[in-house]
């Protein structure tokens, strides 16, 4: 199951148009599409069960402009989020 989840995370991150730093996490920008919508919501559902300290923000922009997913947490969690999402050091 862990391998499947890692593959799902890798697929989710690879579909992001942009990944931007936040002070205590990251925001990922996605195209507007049903597949991306379901990937994001499935990711949130799975990760909130194991990482209850994370805050997830999911925004669907109007006019099919895209979607954003923000992951934030306590001050020391940014490195853990980067590891989870396999985001290279900036």
Secondary structure, 3 states (H helix, E strand, C coil): CHHHHHHHHHHHHHCEEEEEEECCEEEEEECCCHHHHHHHHHHHHHHHHHCCCCEEEEEECHHHCCEEEEEECCCCHHHHHHHHHCCCCC
